[in-house]
């Protein structure tokens, strides 16, 4: 089988580097180009030193992109939508890792991103990029928008409960804690421009833009109210979402377990983690580093109707580049786990 030709637009940041690491070892991929305006002409390992002696690729300018089968976009928020028409000329299939096409509503985009969308007519062309929710749509898609990392962890923690309407829709409280690499596309740039503040945008106690994705994906046509905070952990990689919901009925933990098994039992990258003993009884980000898994768990409050649902991911993998490769596999009919088999490191 001929390999799929792939290029990465905006490859100098953390998400671009992680995507580069994955695609270099994907058996069905021929990696053609990686762009960076600041590092044009320099070896990619100048920005990603872990790739020394792994590849001799050099960064190209965005204007020098050649045609390919699939184009991954790791550009800063706002860049993909402004250049979409020209980018479509380079590839028939596009996977965008920015926030430009995650929301289906132009009004919602303006509210949460603070400016009008440059091409609102294209918002509905992109499939929202969580395979566990939109797998069949992805198989036929030409354009996919990868989900935000905080949104991914929150949605996967809550999806079985909201899909089956087991919880009150106006009382959910979510606390997401993430590592410093949540700055994603901007971090390597920020190291050269310390005055830039976009690296710390991910940490907002209120009004975090990822809440818009969560509400969009969990509403199922009904209004929901969610209180969402995102704050920092003293780690580089990892996201931990702790979600407090209130059950409509007095379900037992065995009943809740069945619901999660019903939704996730066949999912290749979701592990239900709930053990009676041991150090890792609930999801823990540090055992997921480098993997595309999402660990999900829960605990019922014995004295109330509150249920605490927990999810952990590596934000650069299941929260960004790994999930994008998972989507790539679905688009091309490959086994979903291709190039993503690494189980993570322990201890770390």
SEMI-991378 format. One record per residue (C-alpha): chain; residue in one letter; x, y, z. Coordinates in steps of 0.001 Angstrom, whole numbers, plus 500000, padded with zeros to 6 digits. Layout:
# SEMI-991378
<site unit="A" code="A" xx="X" yy="Y" zz="Z"/>
...
***
This chain:
# SEMI-991378
<site unit="A" code="X" xx="500000" yy="500000" zz="500000"/>
<site unit="A" code="X" xx="501331" yy="503431" zz="499039"/>
<site unit="A" code="X" xx="502093" yy="505639" zz="501999"/>
<site unit="A" code="X" xx="500072" yy="508777" zz="502730"/>
<site unit="A" code="X" xx="502056" yy="511967" zz="502131"/>
<site unit="A" code="X" xx="501773" yy="514283" zz="505114"/>
<site unit="A" code="X" xx="503028" yy="517739" zz="506039"/>
<site unit="A" code="X" xx="502811" yy="519792" zz="509241"/>
<site unit="A" code="X" xx="502145" yy="523530" zz="509128"/>
<site unit="A" code="X" xx="503523" yy="525150" zz="512263"/>
<site unit="A" code="X" xx="505856" yy="522501" zz="513596"/>
<site unit="A" code="X" xx="508137" yy="524321" zz="516039"/>
<site unit="A" code="X" xx="505864" yy="524248" zz="519107"/>
<site unit="A" code="X" xx="505070" yy="521440" zz="521512"/>
<site unit="A" code="X" xx="502074" yy="520048" zz="519606"/>
<site unit="A" code="X" xx="503977" yy="520174" zz="516313"/>
<site unit="A" code="X" xx="506952" yy="518421" zz="517867"/>
<site unit="A" code="X" xx="504813" yy="515697" zz="519369"/>
<site unit="A" code="X" xx="503042" yy="515184" zz="516053"/>
<site unit="A" code="X" xx="506398" yy="515023" zz="514291"/>
<site unit="A" code="X" xx="507612" yy="512376" zz="516748"/>
<site unit="A" code="X" xx="504531" yy="510238" zz="516093"/>
<site unit="A" code="X" xx="504402" yy="510582" zz="512314"/>
<site unit="A" code="X" xx="508085" yy="509780" zz="511821"/>
<site unit="A" code="X" xx="507353" yy="506281" zz="513116"/>
<site unit="A" code="X" xx="503898" yy="505799" zz="511603"/>
<site unit="A" code="X" xx="504174" yy="502883" zz="509141"/>
<site unit="A" code="X" xx="501702" yy="504398" zz="506664"/>
<site unit="A" code="X" xx="503098" yy="507946" zz="506564"/>
<site unit="A" code="X" xx="505591" yy="509681" zz="504301"/>
<site unit="A" code="X" xx="506452" yy="512939" zz="506050"/>
<site unit="A" code="X" xx="507193" yy="515618" zz="503454"/>
<site unit="A" code="X" xx="507500" yy="519031" zz="505112"/>
<site unit="A" code="X" xx="507350" yy="520801" zz="508457"/>
<site unit="A" code="X" xx="507012" yy="524584" zz="508549"/>
<site unit="A" code="X" xx="508221" yy="527301" zz="510901"/>
<site unit="A" code="X" xx="508545" yy="530940" zz="509955"/>
<site unit="A" code="X" xx="511111" yy="531654" zz="512665"/>
<site unit="A" code="X" xx="513240" yy="528567" zz="512021"/>
<site unit="A" code="X" xx="512991" yy="528253" zz="508226"/>
<site unit="A" code="X" xx="516003" yy="526391" zz="506884"/>
<site unit="A" code="X" xx="517076" yy="525020" zz="510257"/>
<site unit="A" code="X" xx="516944" yy="521345" zz="511256"/>
<site unit="A" code="X" xx="513815" yy="520354" zz="513129"/>
<site unit="A" code="X" xx="515913" yy="519068" zz="516013"/>
<site unit="A" code="X" xx="516881" yy="522678" zz="516772"/>
<site unit="A" code="X" xx="513405" yy="523006" zz="518250"/>
<site unit="A" code="X" xx="512907" yy="519322" zz="519134"/>
<site unit="A" code="X" xx="516225" yy="517989" zz="520482"/>
<site unit="A" code="X" xx="514729" yy="514554" zz="521173"/>
<site unit="A" code="X" xx="514733" yy="514053" zz="517379"/>
<site unit="A" code="X" xx="518511" yy="514358" zz="516960"/>
<site unit="A" code="X" xx="519724" yy="511566" zz="514673"/>
<site unit="A" code="X" xx="516094" yy="510569" zz="514066"/>
<site unit="A" code="X" xx="515389" yy="512864" zz="511094"/>
<site unit="A" code="X" xx="517277" yy="515209" zz="508817"/>
<site unit="A" code="X" xx="514187" yy="517255" zz="507961"/>
<site unit="A" code="X" xx="514549" yy="521033" zz="507946"/>
<site unit="A" code="X" xx="511836" yy="523581" zz="508579"/>
<site unit="A" code="X" xx="510240" yy="525137" zz="505497"/>
<site unit="A" code="X" xx="508366" yy="528412" zz="505152"/>
<site unit="A" code="X" xx="504581" yy="528206" zz="505040"/>
<site unit="A" code="X" xx="504589" yy="529815" zz="501592"/>
<site unit="A" code="X" xx="506812" yy="526986" zz="500330"/>
<site unit="A" code="X" xx="504368" yy="524194" zz="501224"/>
<site unit="A" code="X" xx="503909" yy="521687" zz="498431"/>
<site unit="A" code="X" xx="500848" yy="519548" zz="497787"/>
<site unit="A" code="X" xx="500344" yy="516506" zz="500000"/>
<site unit="A" code="X" xx="497577" yy="514074" zz="500903"/>
<site unit="A" code="X" xx="497015" yy="515315" zz="504472"/>
<site unit="A" code="X" xx="497992" yy="518587" zz="506088"/>
<site unit="A" code="X" xx="498157" yy="518868" zz="509879"/>
<site unit="A" code="X" xx="497785" yy="522430" zz="511136"/>
<site unit="A" code="X" xx="499593" yy="523291" zz="514376"/>
<site unit="A" code="X" xx="499352" yy="527026" zz="513817"/>
<site unit="A" code="X" xx="498468" yy="529553" zz="516556"/>
<site unit="A" code="X" xx="494772" yy="530208" zz="517134"/>
<site unit="A" code="X" xx="493398" yy="532460" zz="514391"/>
<site unit="A" code="X" xx="495905" yy="531535" zz="511675"/>
<site unit="A" code="X" xx="494175" yy="528474" zz="510201"/>
<site unit="A" code="X" xx="490864" yy="530212" zz="509529"/>
<site unit="A" code="X" xx="492545" yy="533194" zz="507880"/>
<site unit="A" code="X" xx="494504" yy="531012" zz="505472"/>
<site unit="A" code="X" xx="492039" yy="528158" zz="504968"/>
<site unit="A" code="X" xx="491398" yy="528737" zz="501257"/>
<site unit="A" code="X" xx="495100" yy="528568" zz="500380"/>
<site unit="A" code="X" xx="495678" yy="525625" zz="502715"/>
<site unit="A" code="X" xx="492898" yy="523677" zz="501003"/>
<site unit="A" code="X" xx="494879" yy="523955" zz="497766"/>
<site unit="A" code="X" xx="497742" yy="522067" zz="499399"/>
<site unit="A" code="X" xx="495795" yy="519029" zz="500656"/>
<site unit="A" code="X" xx="492396" yy="517428" zz="500209"/>
<site unit="A" code="X" xx="492330" yy="516439" zz="503880"/>
<site unit="A" code="X" xx="493143" yy="518759" zz="506791"/>
<site unit="A" code="X" xx="493414" yy="518095" zz="510528"/>
<site unit="A" code="X" xx="493547" yy="521347" zz="512491"/>
<site unit="A" code="X" xx="494933" yy="521276" zz="516050"/>
<site unit="A" code="X" xx="494049" yy="524903" zz="516801"/>
<site unit="A" code="X" xx="490756" yy="526165" zz="518178"/>
<site unit="A" code="X" xx="489621" yy="527773" zz="514929"/>
<site unit="A" code="X" xx="487026" yy="525191" zz="513907"/>
<site unit="A" code="X" xx="486062" yy="523443" zz="517152"/>
<site unit="A" code="X" xx="482862" yy="525411" zz="517684"/>
<site unit="A" code="X" xx="479906" yy="525111" zz="515313"/>
<site unit="A" code="X" xx="478522" yy="528568" zz="516088"/>
<site unit="A" code="X" xx="480090" yy="531768" zz="514748"/>
<site unit="A" code="X" xx="478508" yy="533686" zz="517616"/>
<site unit="A" code="X" xx="479966" yy="531200" zz="520081"/>
<site unit="A" code="X" xx="483409" yy="531586" zz="518521"/>
<site unit="A" code="X" xx="483261" yy="535372" zz="518814"/>
<site unit="A" code="X" xx="482140" yy="535132" zz="522444"/>
<site unit="A" code="X" xx="484888" yy="532753" zz="523540"/>
<site unit="A" code="X" xx="487772" yy="533830" zz="521293"/>
<site unit="A" code="X" xx="487057" yy="537556" zz="521379"/>
<site unit="A" code="X" xx="486859" yy="538224" zz="517636"/>
<site unit="A" code="X" xx="484648" yy="537362" zz="514654"/>
<site unit="A" code="X" xx="485367" yy="534150" zz="512799"/>
<site unit="A" code="X" xx="487141" yy="534732" zz="509477"/>
<site unit="A" code="X" xx="485210" yy="532064" zz="507560"/>
<site unit="A" code="X" xx="482058" yy="531046" zz="509468"/>
<site unit="A" code="X" xx="480713" yy="529308" zz="506379"/>
<site unit="A" code="X" xx="483333" yy="526574" zz="506960"/>
<site unit="A" code="X" xx="482578" yy="525835" zz="510608"/>
<site unit="A" code="X" xx="480189" yy="522998" zz="509808"/>
<site unit="A" code="X" xx="482702" yy="521397" zz="507405"/>
<site unit="A" code="X" xx="484930" yy="520267" zz="510288"/>
<site unit="A" code="X" xx="484167" yy="517193" zz="512385"/>
<site unit="A" code="X" xx="484870" yy="517745" zz="516077"/>
<site unit="A" code="X" xx="487901" yy="515632" zz="516854"/>
<site unit="A" code="X" xx="487070" yy="513220" zz="519692"/>
<site unit="A" code="X" xx="486837" yy="509760" zz="518064"/>
<site unit="A" code="X" xx="484851" yy="508251" zz="520919"/>
<site unit="A" code="X" xx="482020" yy="510664" zz="520053"/>
<site unit="A" code="X" xx="482363" yy="511093" zz="516289"/>
<site unit="A" code="X" xx="484102" yy="508011" zz="514967"/>
<site unit="A" code="X" xx="481789" yy="507315" zz="512024"/>
<site unit="A" code="X" xx="481777" yy="510947" zz="510897"/>
<site unit="A" code="X" xx="485578" yy="510928" zz="510947"/>
<site unit="A" code="X" xx="485767" yy="507928" zz="508644"/>
<site unit="A" code="X" xx="484160" yy="509976" zz="505868"/>
<site unit="A" code="X" xx="485606" yy="513382" zz="506793"/>
<site unit="A" code="X" xx="487905" yy="515618" zz="504794"/>
<site unit="A" code="X" xx="488324" yy="518152" zz="507619"/>
<site unit="A" code="X" xx="488737" yy="517451" zz="511330"/>
<site unit="A" code="X" xx="489233" yy="519915" zz="514169"/>
<site unit="A" code="X" xx="491100" yy="518398" zz="517102"/>
<site unit="A" code="X" xx="489519" yy="519018" zz="520498"/>
<site unit="A" code="X" xx="491099" yy="521109" zz="523238"/>
<site unit="A" code="X" xx="492999" yy="519168" zz="525896"/>
<site unit="A" code="X" xx="490951" yy="520377" zz="528873"/>
<site unit="A" code="X" xx="487766" yy="519791" zz="526903"/>
<site unit="A" code="X" xx="488855" yy="516280" zz="525929"/>
<site unit="A" code="X" xx="489460" yy="515194" zz="529515"/>
<site unit="A" code="X" xx="486216" yy="516769" zz="530751"/>
<site unit="A" code="X" xx="484053" yy="515392" zz="527944"/>
<site unit="A" code="X" xx="485409" yy="511866" zz="528281"/>
<site unit="A" code="X" xx="484891" yy="511942" zz="532057"/>
<site unit="A" code="X" xx="481255" yy="513017" zz="531691"/>
<site unit="A" code="X" xx="480063" yy="511640" zz="528351"/>
<site unit="A" code="X" xx="478454" yy="508392" zz="529613"/>
<site unit="A" code="X" xx="476587" yy="510299" zz="532337"/>
<site unit="A" code="X" xx="475309" yy="513061" zz="530070"/>
<site unit="A" code="X" xx="474510" yy="510802" zz="527119"/>
<site unit="A" code="X" xx="472335" yy="508633" zz="529340"/>
<site unit="A" code="X" xx="470879" yy="511667" zz="531154"/>
<site unit="A" code="X" xx="471798" yy="510363" zz="534601"/>
<site unit="A" code="X" xx="472734" yy="513723" zz="536118"/>
<site unit="A" code="X" xx="471158" yy="517085" zz="536807"/>
<site unit="A" code="X" xx="471987" yy="519371" zz="533903"/>
<site unit="A" code="X" xx="472523" yy="522593" zz="535841"/>
<site unit="A" code="X" xx="474815" yy="521628" zz="538725"/>
<site unit="A" code="X" xx="478076" yy="520328" zz="537238"/>
<site unit="A" code="X" xx="481337" yy="521722" zz="538642"/>
<site unit="A" code="X" xx="484587" yy="520895" zz="536838"/>
<site unit="A" code="X" xx="488123" yy="521535" zz="538084"/>
<site unit="A" code="X" xx="490842" yy="520874" zz="535500"/>
<site unit="A" code="X" xx="494512" yy="520967" zz="536418"/>
<site unit="A" code="X" xx="497149" yy="520891" zz="533691"/>
<site unit="A" code="X" xx="500867" yy="521006" zz="533035"/>
<site unit="A" code="X" xx="502901" yy="523854" zz="531567"/>
<site unit="A" code="X" xx="502947" yy="522379" zz="528045"/>
<site unit="A" code="X" xx="499267" yy="523288" zz="527655"/>
<site unit="A" code="X" xx="500640" yy="526408" zz="525949"/>
<site unit="A" code="X" xx="501055" yy="524056" zz="522984"/>
<site unit="A" code="X" xx="501779" yy="525951" zz="519789"/>
<site unit="A" code="X" xx="503096" yy="529014" zz="521585"/>
<site unit="A" code="X" xx="505639" yy="527708" zz="524059"/>
<site unit="A" code="X" xx="508695" yy="527517" zz="521845"/>
<site unit="A" code="X" xx="507927" yy="530989" zz="520478"/>
<site unit="A" code="X" xx="507419" yy="532348" zz="523986"/>
<site unit="A" code="X" xx="510864" yy="531189" zz="525068"/>
<site unit="A" code="X" xx="512225" yy="533695" zz="522547"/>
<site unit="A" code="X" xx="509592" yy="536327" zz="523349"/>
<site unit="A" code="X" xx="509101" yy="536396" zz="527149"/>
<site unit="A" code="X" xx="506592" yy="539226" zz="526910"/>
<site unit="A" code="X" xx="504046" yy="536915" zz="525252"/>
<site unit="A" code="X" xx="501201" yy="535858" zz="527495"/>
<site unit="A" code="X" xx="499455" yy="533242" zz="525346"/>
<site unit="A" code="X" xx="501405" yy="530461" zz="527073"/>
<site unit="A" code="X" xx="499418" yy="530953" zz="530276"/>
<site unit="A" code="X" xx="495985" yy="531327" zz="528655"/>
<site unit="A" code="X" xx="495128" yy="527763" zz="529617"/>
<site unit="A" code="X" xx="494959" yy="528713" zz="533303"/>
<site unit="A" code="X" xx="491689" yy="530500" zz="534008"/>
<site unit="A" code="X" xx="489652" yy="530019" zz="537188"/>
<site unit="A" code="X" xx="486535" yy="531167" zz="535286"/>
<site unit="A" code="X" xx="485395" yy="531706" zz="531691"/>
<site unit="A" code="X" xx="487839" yy="529259" zz="530108"/>
<site unit="A" code="X" xx="487134" yy="528938" zz="526391"/>
<site unit="A" code="X" xx="487216" yy="525122" zz="526481"/>
<site unit="A" code="X" xx="483920" yy="525137" zz="528358"/>
<site unit="A" code="X" xx="482241" yy="526055" zz="525060"/>
<site unit="A" code="X" xx="483407" yy="522747" zz="523552"/>
<site unit="A" code="X" xx="482194" yy="520792" zz="526573"/>
<site unit="A" code="X" xx="478727" yy="522331" zz="526467"/>
<site unit="A" code="X" xx="478530" yy="521858" zz="522694"/>
<site unit="A" code="X" xx="479346" yy="518157" zz="522904"/>
<site unit="A" code="X" xx="477367" yy="517215" zz="526036"/>
<site unit="A" code="X" xx="474157" yy="519194" zz="525588"/>
<site unit="A" code="X" xx="472447" yy="516680" zz="523264"/>
<site unit="A" code="X" xx="469940" yy="519367" zz="522330"/>
<site unit="A" code="X" xx="469122" yy="520487" zz="525882"/>
<site unit="A" code="X" xx="470470" yy="523526" zz="527734"/>
<site unit="A" code="X" xx="473092" yy="522658" zz="530333"/>
<site unit="A" code="X" xx="474961" yy="524761" zz="532858"/>
<site unit="A" code="X" xx="478526" yy="523962" zz="533780"/>
<site unit="A" code="X" xx="480927" yy="525697" zz="536172"/>
<site unit="A" code="X" xx="484479" yy="525230" zz="534909"/>
<site unit="A" code="X" xx="487921" yy="526157" zz="536268"/>
<site unit="A" code="X" xx="491357" yy="525441" zz="534807"/>
<site unit="A" code="X" xx="494448" yy="525853" zz="536964"/>
<site unit="A" code="X" xx="498077" yy="524741" zz="536941"/>
<site unit="A" code="X" xx="499927" yy="521709" zz="538242"/>
<site unit="A" code="X" xx="503673" yy="521702" zz="538798"/>
<site unit="A" code="X" xx="504275" yy="519300" zz="535912"/>
<site unit="A" code="X" xx="505078" yy="519676" zz="532212"/>
<site unit="A" code="X" xx="502634" yy="517157" zz="530704"/>
<site unit="A" code="X" xx="499278" yy="515989" zz="531931"/>
<site unit="A" code="X" xx="495664" yy="516990" zz="532527"/>
<site unit="A" code="X" xx="493461" yy="515863" zz="535415"/>
<site unit="A" code="X" xx="489739" yy="516690" zz="535234"/>
<site unit="A" code="X" xx="487732" yy="516306" zz="538455"/>
<site unit="A" code="X" xx="484018" yy="516675" zz="537740"/>
<site unit="A" code="X" xx="481304" yy="516965" zz="540377"/>
<site unit="A" code="X" xx="477828" yy="515984" zz="539186"/>
<site unit="A" code="X" xx="474564" yy="515180" zz="540963"/>
<site unit="A" code="X" xx="472664" yy="512021" zz="540082"/>
<site unit="A" code="X" xx="468974" yy="512198" zz="539249"/>
<site unit="A" code="X" xx="468367" yy="508777" zz="540810"/>
<site unit="A" code="X" xx="469962" yy="506890" zz="543694"/>
<site unit="A" code="X" xx="472232" yy="504716" zz="541585"/>
<site unit="A" code="X" xx="474827" yy="502424" zz="543085"/>
<site unit="A" code="X" xx="478432" yy="502354" zz="541946"/>
<site unit="A" code="X" xx="477867" yy="499012" zz="540214"/>
<site unit="A" code="X" xx="475129" yy="500653" zz="538117"/>
<site unit="A" code="X" xx="477423" yy="503522" zz="537180"/>
<site unit="A" code="X" xx="480196" yy="501072" zz="536321"/>
<site unit="A" code="X" xx="477830" yy="499342" zz="533877"/>
<site unit="A" code="X" xx="477089" yy="502640" zz="532153"/>
<site unit="A" code="X" xx="480781" yy="503404" zz="531663"/>
<site unit="A" code="X" xx="481429" yy="499877" zz="530430"/>
<site unit="A" code="X" xx="478527" yy="500181" zz="528004"/>
<site unit="A" code="X" xx="479995" yy="503336" zz="526451"/>
<site unit="A" code="X" xx="483713" yy="502639" zz="526739"/>
<site unit="A" code="X" xx="484156" yy="498875" zz="526997"/>
<site unit="A" code="X" xx="485296" yy="498547" zz="523366"/>
<site unit="A" code="X" xx="487229" yy="501805" zz="523142"/>
<site unit="A" code="X" xx="490925" yy="501195" zz="522373"/>
<site unit="A" code="X" xx="492175" yy="504288" zz="524213"/>
<site unit="A" code="X" xx="489909" yy="504558" zz="527236"/>
<site unit="A" code="X" xx="490658" yy="502642" zz="530416"/>
<site unit="A" code="X" xx="488167" yy="502577" zz="533276"/>
<site unit="A" code="X" xx="490288" yy="502861" zz="536417"/>
<site unit="A" code="X" xx="488589" yy="502141" zz="539713"/>
<site unit="A" code="X" xx="490343" yy="499798" zz="542082"/>
<site unit="A" code="X" xx="489753" yy="499034" zz="545743"/>
<site unit="A" code="X" xx="493402" yy="499048" zz="546780"/>
<site unit="A" code="X" xx="496818" yy="500208" zz="545641"/>
<site unit="A" code="X" xx="498526" yy="503497" zz="544879"/>
<site unit="A" code="X" xx="496752" yy="504048" zz="541560"/>
<site unit="A" code="X" xx="493081" yy="503492" zz="542384"/>
<site unit="A" code="X" xx="491945" yy="506466" zz="540322"/>
<site unit="A" code="X" xx="493197" yy="508185" zz="537143"/>
<site unit="A" code="X" xx="496643" yy="509722" zz="537476"/>
<site unit="A" code="X" xx="498265" yy="511828" zz="534694"/>
<site unit="A" code="X" xx="501847" yy="510792" zz="535397"/>
<site unit="A" code="X" xx="501257" yy="507155" zz="534360"/>
<site unit="A" code="X" xx="499976" yy="508357" zz="530958"/>
<site unit="A" code="X" xx="502980" yy="510389" zz="529842"/>
<site unit="A" code="X" xx="503632" yy="509755" zz="526143"/>
<site unit="A" code="X" xx="500536" yy="507595" zz="525675"/>
<site unit="A" code="X" xx="497251" yy="508208" zz="523875"/>
<site unit="A" code="X" xx="495152" yy="506704" zz="526663"/>
<site unit="A" code="X" xx="492509" yy="508445" zz="528700"/>
<site unit="A" code="X" xx="492005" yy="506926" zz="532151"/>
<site unit="A" code="X" xx="488495" yy="507457" zz="533540"/>
<site unit="A" code="X" xx="487209" yy="506747" zz="537042"/>
<site unit="A" code="X" xx="484517" yy="507799" zz="539493"/>
<site unit="A" code="X" xx="483469" yy="507758" zz="543141"/>
<site unit="A" code="X" xx="479974" yy="508179" zz="544578"/>
<site unit="A" code="X" xx="479490" yy="510256" zz="547711"/>
<site unit="A" code="X" xx="477811" yy="507908" zz="550175"/>
<site unit="A" code="X" xx="476005" yy="510738" zz="551935"/>
<site unit="A" code="X" xx="474556" yy="512634" zz="548969"/>
<site unit="A" code="X" xx="473655" yy="512326" zz="545294"/>
<site unit="A" code="X" xx="477060" yy="513699" zz="544282"/>
<site unit="A" code="X" xx="479251" yy="511662" zz="541963"/>
<site unit="A" code="X" xx="482865" yy="512617" zz="541270"/>
<site unit="A" code="X" xx="483967" yy="511642" zz="537756"/>
<site unit="A" code="X" xx="487695" yy="511818" zz="537018"/>
<site unit="A" code="X" xx="489699" yy="511680" zz="533789"/>
<site unit="A" code="X" xx="493441" yy="511926" zz="533141"/>
<site unit="A" code="X" xx="495316" yy="512343" zz="529866"/>
<site unit="A" code="X" xx="498656" yy="513463" zz="528480"/>
<site unit="A" code="X" xx="497636" yy="516843" zz="527037"/>
<site unit="A" code="X" xx="500104" yy="516581" zz="524145"/>
<site unit="A" code="X" xx="498863" yy="513113" zz="523198"/>
<site unit="A" code="X" xx="495173" yy="512348" zz="523781"/>
<site unit="A" code="X" xx="494713" yy="516086" zz="524293"/>
<site unit="A" code="X" xx="496368" yy="517093" zz="521001"/>
<site unit="A" code="X" xx="498745" yy="515265" zz="518660"/>
<site unit="A" code="X" xx="497957" yy="511672" zz="519607"/>
<site unit="A" code="X" xx="494237" yy="512249" zz="519158"/>
<site unit="A" code="X" xx="494965" yy="513927" zz="515801"/>
<site unit="A" code="X" xx="496835" yy="510808" zz="514638"/>
<site unit="A" code="X" xx="493935" yy="508681" zz="515895"/>
<site unit="A" code="X" xx="491670" yy="510796" zz="513671"/>
<site unit="A" code="X" xx="494112" yy="510411" zz="510757"/>
<site unit="A" code="X" xx="493913" yy="506631" zz="511130"/>
<site unit="A" code="X" xx="490125" yy="506722" zz="511042"/>
<site unit="A" code="X" xx="490103" yy="508939" zz="507941"/>
<site unit="A" code="X" xx="492181" yy="506389" zz="506054"/>
<site unit="A" code="X" xx="490759" yy="503112" zz="507302"/>
<site unit="A" code="X" xx="493870" yy="502145" zz="509261"/>
<site unit="A" code="X" xx="493697" yy="500352" zz="512578"/>
<site unit="A" code="X" xx="492882" yy="503104" zz="515063"/>
<site unit="A" code="X" xx="495893" yy="502307" zz="517236"/>
<site unit="A" code="X" xx="498469" yy="502477" zz="514403"/>
<site unit="A" code="X" xx="501477" yy="504502" zz="515527"/>
<site unit="A" code="X" xx="499944" yy="505011" zz="518967"/>
<site unit="A" code="X" xx="500743" yy="501763" zz="520756"/>
<site unit="A" code="X" xx="503186" yy="503234" zz="523286"/>
<site unit="A" code="X" xx="501735" yy="502584" zz="526768"/>
<site unit="A" code="X" xx="503392" yy="505428" zz="528684"/>
<site unit="A" code="X" xx="506273" yy="505485" zz="531156"/>
<site unit="A" code="X" xx="506343" yy="504304" zz="534745"/>
<site unit="A" code="X" xx="507910" yy="505349" zz="537054"/>
<site unit="A" code="X" xx="508431" yy="508950" zz="536022"/>
***
